[in-house]
Amino acid sequence: MDRIDMNRLKSGEVNLGTSIMAVQFDKGVVIGADSRTTTGSYIANRVTDKLTHVHDRIYCCRSGSAADTQAVADMVHYYLQLYTYVFITSLPLLVLRTTRQTHGSAPPVSVAAGNFQNICYDNKDALSAGIIVAGWDKEVGPSVYNIPLGGGLFRQPWAIGGSGSTYVYGYCDATYQEGWGQDETVNFVKNTLALAMSRDGSSGGVIRMCVITEEGVERLFVPGDQLPKFWEGREVLSAPVKKSVELAAMAVE
């Protein structure tokens, strides 16, 4: 039997070459992502759900290695269950310094983001994971945290990530406004992801979104044939060629 080339397998790893986004508004947050999962140039799954539930009102968007991000999200989900139901003094990988019993209390979004950040930073040489954590809690209200490759932690009113994000930073900077309501924020996320998906070859499929507020979580879905349309150029080479105009020679004195 031939020996398996592990380096060749790693180069073809299932990857969430992706466009992910989270935006805070006055009463909650809107998170969204495309649905394309790639293995090199092959589309392994065109309807992936990249919005992962980690607690009742806390979700994360995943980009990078599918295996890495799924494992990290499962770990954080487990730790947040411990936070809710167990008396905690200190646990490895947790950003918790509690001196009281926490039975039944939902964790803040910052605790979830801190857990993601600790795992990603402590294993930054082994993981390929870019994660956006967003949700609502009774201490702060809505909040969005960005954890890019390397394990940094940044709280922002909006965050984008994945390979498609490089195409839409300018659009986000020019369009985003503070004080938006839910409808404006949903349209902003939908348009931004549609623009990223139209330019990035590793992003595509459908758009999945979640609206997270104090009242709960609402899932939204935009099929591929109903994505917002923007100018996509035209084929210049196929256009009819106009007859060239002969130029007269310039007189030289």
C-alpha positions in Angstrom: 0.0 0.0 0.0 1.4 3.4 -0.9 2.3 5.8 1.9 -0.2 8.6 2.5 1.1 12.0 1.8 -0.2 14.0 4.7 1.1 17.3 3.4 -0.9 16.8 0.2 -4.1 16.0 2.2 -3.6 19.2 4.3 -3.3 21.3 1.2 -6.7 20.1 0.1 -8.4 20.7 3.5 -12.1 21.6 3.5 -12.1 25.3 3.9 -14.7 27.9 4.6 -13.4 30.3 2.0 -16.1 32.7 2.8 -17.8 36.0 3.5 -19.1 36.5 7.1 -20.4 39.6 8.8 -22.0 40.9 12.0 -23.5 44.4 12.6 -24.9 45.9 15.8 -28.0 48.0 15.8 -30.0 49.7 18.6 -31.8 46.7 19.9 -29.7 43.7 18.8 -27.3 42.4 16.2 -27.6 40.9 12.7 -25.1 38.2 11.6 -24.9 36.8 8.2 -22.8 34.6 5.9 -22.7 33.0 2.5 -23.0 29.2 2.2 -20.0 28.0 0.0 -17.5 25.5 1.4 -14.5 24.7 -0.8 -11.8 22.1 -1.1 -9.2 23.8 -3.2 -11.1 24.8 -6.4 -13.8 22.2 -5.8 -17.1 23.4 -4.1 -17.6 20.7 -1.4 -20.9 22.2 -0.1 -23.0 25.0 -1.6 -25.5 25.3 1.3 -23.3 25.3 4.4 -24.7 26.9 7.6 -21.8 29.0 8.9 -23.8 30.7 11.7 -23.2 28.5 14.7 -25.2 28.6 17.9 -23.1 28.8 21.1 -25.7 29.9 23.6 -29.3 31.1 23.7 -28.5 34.7 22.3 -24.9 34.2 21.3 -23.9 33.1 17.8 -20.6 33.0 15.9 -19.7 33.2 12.2 -16.9 30.9 11.1 -14.2 31.3 8.5 -11.0 29.3 7.8 -10.7 25.5 8.3 -14.1 23.9 8.7 -12.7 21.3 11.0 -10.9 23.8 13.2 -13.7 26.3 13.6 -16.3 23.5 14.3 -14.1 22.1 17.0 -13.5 25.5 18.6 -17.2 26.4 18.5 -18.0 23.0 20.2 -15.5 23.7 22.9 -16.9 27.2 23.6 -20.5 25.8 23.6 -19.5 23.3 26.2 -17.8 25.9 28.4 -20.8 28.2 28.3 -23.0 25.4 29.5 -20.7 25.0 32.4 -20.9 28.8 33.0 -24.7 28.6 33.1 -25.2 25.5 35.3 -22.1 24.9 37.4 -20.5 26.8 40.2 -17.3 28.2 38.6 -14.2 29.4 40.3 -11.6 28.9 37.6 -11.3 26.7 34.6 -8.6 26.5 31.9 -9.2 28.5 28.8 -12.0 30.5 30.4 -12.1 34.2 31.0 -14.0 33.9 34.3 -13.2 35.3 37.7 -16.4 34.6 39.5 -16.9 34.3 43.3 -20.6 33.7 43.2 -22.9 30.9 42.1 -24.1 31.3 38.5 -26.9 28.7 38.2 -29.3 29.8 35.5 -27.5 33.0 34.5 -26.8 33.5 30.8 -23.2 34.3 30.0 -22.3 37.7 28.6 -21.2 37.9 25.0 -17.8 39.1 26.2 -17.3 35.8 28.0 -18.0 33.8 24.9 -15.7 36.0 22.8 -13.0 35.7 25.5 -13.2 31.9 25.3 -12.9 31.9 21.5 -9.9 34.3 21.8 -8.1 32.2 24.3 -8.4 29.0 22.4 -7.5 30.7 19.1 -4.5 32.5 20.6 -3.1 29.6 22.5 -3.2 27.4 19.4 -2.6 30.1 16.7 0.2 28.0 15.1 -2.1 25.0 14.6 -5.4 26.6 13.8 -6.8 28.3 10.8 -9.8 30.1 12.3 -11.3 33.6 11.9 -14.4 34.0 14.0 -16.9 36.8 14.6 -18.9 36.5 17.9 -22.1 38.5 18.3 -25.2 38.4 20.5 -27.2 40.1 23.2 -26.9 40.0 27.0 -28.6 41.8 29.8 -25.3 43.5 31.1 -24.3 45.2 27.8 -27.1 44.7 25.3 -26.0 44.0 21.7 -22.3 43.6 21.0 -20.0 42.3 18.2 -16.5 40.9 18.7 -14.0 40.1 15.9 -11.3 37.4 16.4 -9.1 37.3 13.3 -6.3 34.8 12.5 -3.8 34.9 15.3 -6.2 35.2 18.2 -6.7 39.0 18.6 -9.9 40.3 20.2 -11.6 43.5 19.0 -15.0 44.8 19.9 -16.6 46.8 17.0 -20.0 48.0 15.9 -19.6 45.9 12.7 -17.2 43.3 11.6 -16.5 41.4 8.4 -14.3 38.4 7.7 -13.3 35.7 5.3 -11.8 35.9 1.8 -14.8 38.0 0.4 -14.3 40.7 3.0 -11.4 42.3 1.2 -13.8 43.3 -1.6 -16.3 45.2 0.6 -14.4 47.1 3.2 -14.8 50.3 1.2 -18.5 49.7 0.8 -18.9 49.2 4.5 -16.9 52.3 5.5 -19.0 54.4 3.1 -22.4 53.0 3.9 -22.6 52.1 7.6 -24.3 54.6 9.9 -24.8 54.4 13.7 -28.4 54.5 15.0 -29.8 52.1 12.4 -32.9 50.0 13.2 -33.3 46.4 12.4 -34.6 46.8 8.8 -31.7 49.0 7.7 -29.2 46.7 9.3 -30.6 43.6 7.6 -30.5 45.3 4.2 -26.9 46.4 4.9 -25.8 42.9 5.7 -27.6 41.4 2.7 -26.2 43.9 0.2 -22.7 43.6 1.6 -22.6 39.8 1.4 -24.2 39.9 -2.1 -21.4 42.2 -3.3 -18.7 40.0 -1.7 -20.2 36.9 -3.2 -20.3 38.4 -6.7 -16.5 39.2 -6.6 -15.0 36.4 -4.5 -14.7 33.0 -6.2 -14.6 31.2 -2.8 -17.9 32.8 -1.7 -21.3 32.0 -3.1 -24.6 30.1 -2.7 -27.2 31.6 -0.5 -27.3 34.1 2.3 -28.2 33.1 5.8 -28.8 35.7 8.5 -29.8 35.8 12.2 -31.4 38.7 14.0 -30.5 38.4 17.8 -32.4 40.6 20.2 -33.7 40.4 23.8 -36.9 38.7 22.5 -35.0 35.9 20.9 -33.4 34.8 17.6 -34.9 35.1 14.1 -33.5 33.3 11.2 -33.6 34.8 7.7 -32.8 33.2 4.4 -32.1 34.7 0.9 -32.1 32.1 -1.9 -29.4 32.4 -4.6 -31.9 33.5 -7.3 -33.1 36.4 -5.0 -29.8 38.0 -4.1 -29.5 41.7 -4.6 -28.2 42.6 -8.1 -25.4 45.1 -8.8 -23.5 46.1 -11.8 -21.4 43.1 -13.0 -19.8 44.5 -16.1 -20.3 43.3 -19.7 -18.3 41.2 -22.1 -16.2 43.6 -24.1 -14.7 41.0 -26.4 -18.0 39.7 -27.7 -19.3 43.2 -28.5 -19.3 44.1 -32.3 -16.1 45.8 -33.4 -16.5 49.2 -34.8 -14.8 50.0 -38.1 -11.5 51.7 -37.4 -11.1 55.2 -38.6 -8.0 55.8 -40.8 -5.9 58.7 -39.5 -4.3 61.1 -41.8 -0.6 61.6 -41.6 0.5 64.7 -39.8 2.1 67.3 -42.0 5.7 68.1 -41.0 7.1 71.5 -41.9 
